C-alpha cells in the first residue's frame, strides 16, 4: 500500500511539473495581451514601452488548481531593436515555479507597411517542489524539497502589417529535467519543445466596427495539438467583445476596454467543455495593459490597438 501511494504521488508530481512548464509556455486565453511571452520577436512592436500584468486562476473550485501571475514590459530601443523583460509565477498544488526571461528583437522592413522581426528569449526557471507538504514519512524520495534553477532559451519570427500578422516561435529549446531520483516507476521527466503558430487579420465592417479573427496552435511531441480559434468585434478602438474556442477543452468570452489612451483592461472567462467541467467552475483571467509614453511608429501589429483608425 505504501509503495502504491508513493508511486501515485510521484507520478502526480511529475505531471504537475510538466503542466506548469506548459503554462509558462504560456497557456493564456488572452494571448494577444501576452504575445511577447509566446514570441520574443513581438518585443518592441508597439513603438512604445508597454507594461502588462496578468492574473489567471484556472479550474476554479478544484483544490491545488493552477494559478499564474505575470508581469512583462517591452519596447523599442532604436529603429530596429526591441528589448523586454518578463516574470511569470506558476503555482500548482505543491509545485511553485518562477520564470524570468529577457527578450531581444531585431526588425527589418520588406515594404512601407510591413515588418519582419526576429527574436531571442533567454533566462530560466526557479523550481520549488514542497514534497514535505505531502506528509509522506519514512521515505527517502520525499524526505527533502526540490529547489533548482533550469536555464532555457527561445526564438521566434513575427511578420505583421496594420491588418495582418503571422507568428512562429518556441520558448523552450533546452529540454531540462524537472525531477530525477531513483524509482521503480519513473526516474526522470523532461520538457519537450513546444512550438507556437498563430495568425490573424482585421476586417473593417464599418467606420465604427472591426472584426478580428485569429488562431493559435500549440504543438508538442507526444501530446495532442492545442488549437484556439478566436473572433472579436472592436468598436471605435475603445471596446472589444469576443469569443474563443479551445478545441476539445473550453469556450471563452472575451472583453476589453480602453479607459484612456494609455490604459486598457481585459477579462476572460473560460467555460470548460471537457470532462474536467464536472470538477471545477471554469477559469478566470484578468489583464491590465499600460502604455508608457507615446508611440513613435505607425507600424503596429493588429493585436495591438489604441484610439486610432487602421490605415487602408
N, C-alpha and C positions, 0 to 999 in steps of 0.2 A: 504494500500500500504506500509506504514511504517512498519507494523508488518510483512508483507511478506518479505520485504527487510531484516529485522532483522533476520528472521528465515533462509533465504538463506545464509547470511553471516556467521551465527553461524554454520550451517552445513558445509560450506566450511572450516571454521577454524578448526573444529573437524577433518574433513577428512585429512586436511593438517598435523595436528598433528600426526595422525596415520601413514600417508605416510612417514613422516620424520623419525619416530622411526623405521619403516620398513627398511629405508635405513641405519640407524645406525646398523642394524642387520646383515650385511650390504648388499646392493644390488649393487654389482660390477660385471662387466663382467670379470675383471682381478682378480677374487677371488684367483687365485693361487699366486698373489703378496701380498694379504692382508689376508692370511689364519689365522693369529693369531687374527684378528678381529672377525672371524667367530668361531674359536675354540681355547680356551686358551691352550689346550693340545699340540698345534703345537709349542708353545713357546720354544725356545732353540734348535729346531730340526736341525738347520743348523750346529751346532758345533762351531759357532762363533756368534758375535753380528751383527745383520742386521738392518739397518735403512731404512724405506720405506716412501716416500712421494707420495701421490696420489691426483690428481685433477679430478673431474668428473663434467661435465656440461651436464645435462640431458634435453632432449626435447628442444634443441636449437631453438630459434625463438619464443617460447611461453612465454608471459610475466609472470614473477614470477615463472619460472620453477626451479626445484631443482638444487642446486649447492652444491657440497660436497668436502671438503678438509680433508685429513687425514695425520697424522704423527705418525709413530709407530717405536718402537725399541724393540728387544727381543734377548735373547741369553742365553747360559748355564752359570750357576754359580757353577757348580760341575758336577760330573759324572751323577747324576740322576735328578738334579734340573734345571729348566729354569725360568727366570723372564723376564717380559716385561711391557711396558707402551704404551698406545695408546691414541691419541686425535683425535676426529672426530668432524668436524663442518658442520652442515647442515643448509641451508637456503632455505626456500620455501615461496614466497610471503611475508607475514608479520610475519612469524614464523622463529625464529633462535634458534638452539639447539646445544649445545656443550657437547660432551660426553667424559669423562675422566675415563679410566679404567686401573687397574693394573692386570697383568696376572701371574699365577703361574702354573708350570707343574712339574710332577714327573714321571720319566720313569723307566720301568722295561724291561728286555731283555729276551724274550721267547726263542731265539736262537741266534746264532752268527751273523745272518744277519737281524734280525727283532727287532723292538722296539714297545712297547705298552706304550703310555703316557696318563696320566690323568691330566686334567687341571681345574683350578678355575679362574674365572674372577670376579673382584669386583670393584665397582666405582659408577658412577651416571651421570646424565644428568642435565645440566643447561638450563632451558627452558625460552625463552622470546618470547612473542606474542605481537607485537606492534599494539594493537587494535585501538589506536588513529590515526594511519596512514590510517585507513579505512574512516575517515572523517564522521562518523555517530554521530550526535549531539543529545542532549537531550534524551539519552538512557543510563540508569544505567548499562546495560550489557556491554557497550563499553566505559565506562567513564574512565577506567584506564587499563594500560597494565598488562599483566600477567608475573610475574617473580617468578620462583620456582626451587627447586632442587629435583630431584627424584633419590634415590639410587636404585641400582639393582645389581644382581649377575648372573653369567653364569657358566656352567660346560661343559665339553667335554671329549671325548676319541678319541685317534688318534693312529692307528696301521699302521706301514709302514716298507717297505724294500727299497732298492735302486730302485726297479722297480714298486712296488705296494703300494697303500695307501687306507685306509678306514677311514672315519671320521663321527662322530655323535656328535652333540652339540646343545646347546641353549645358548643364550646370555642375556635373559631377563626373569628369573624365577619370579621375583616380578612384578605383574600386576599393575603398578602405573597408576594413573589418570592424564591425561593431562589437563583436563578442567572440572570445576564443578561450575556451577552457576544455579540459578533458571531460568527455561524457560518452556514455554508451549510445546516446541518441544523436546529438549534434555537437561538433567540435568547434565550428566557426560559422559565421554568417557575414556575407559581404554585400555591398550595394552594387546593383547593376547600373550601367549608364542609362540615363533617361533622356530621350530626345523629345523636343517640342517643335511642332509645326503649327503655325497659325496664320490666318489671313482674314481680311475684312475690307469692306467698301462702304462709302457713304453715298446715298442717293438723295437728291433733293425732291421732296414731294410737293413743296410749295415754297413761297418766300419765308414761311414761318416754321415749316416742319421738315425734318430729315429722318431717314431711316438708316440704321447702321447694323447690317448683318455681319456676323463673324463666326469663326470656328477655332477651336483649339484641340489639337491631337497630342496625347502623351503616349509615347511608346517605350517600353522597357522589356528586355528579354525575359521570357518565361512568365509574362503577365499579360492579362487581357488589355487590348487597346482602350484607352480612355478618351472619349470624344465629347467635347462641349460644343453645342450649336446654340448661338445666341442671336437675338434681334432686339433692337431698342428704337424707340421714337424720341427724337430730340426736338424740343420746342424752344424757338428763339435763342438757342445756345444757352439756355438757362436751366431747363428742366428735362430730365430723361426718365422714361419708363421703359421697361423691357422684360423679356422672359428668356430663360436659358434652360437647356435640357442636357444633362449629362446622361448619355445613353446607358440604360440598364442600371441607373443609380438614383437620379433625382431630377426634379423640376424646380426652377428657381424664379422668384420675382425680383426684379432689379429696380432700384430707384436712386437717382442722383439729383442734386440741386446745387447750382452755383449761387451762393449767397452774395458774394461780392466778386469783383474781377480777380481777386487773389485767393478766395476761399471756396472750396467745394466739399460737400459731404455726400456719402453714399451708404446705402443699406441694401442687404440682400438676405432673403430667407430661402433656404433650400428645404423642400419637402421631399423626403426620402421615398423612392418608389420601389426599392429592392426589399428583400425580406427583412432587412435591418429596421424597417419602419415600425415593426412590432415592438422594438426595444428602445426607441428614442423619439424625441419631439422635433426632429429636424436640426438644421444648423443656422446660426445667425452670423452675419459678417457686417462690420462697420468700418468705414474709411473716412479719414479726414485728409484732404489734399490742400496744401498751402503753397502758393507761388511766392517766391522770394525775389522781388524786383519786377522788371518789365522784360518782355521777350525782345530779342534783338534779331529775329528772323521770321520770315513768312513760311519757312519750310517746316511745318509741324505735321506729325502723323495724325490720321483721323481718329486714333484712340484718344487724343488729347483735344479738348475743346474749351474755349472761353467765349466771351461775348464778342463774336465776330462772325462774318459771313465767309463761307467756304468759297474760294476763288474758282471761277469756271475756266 
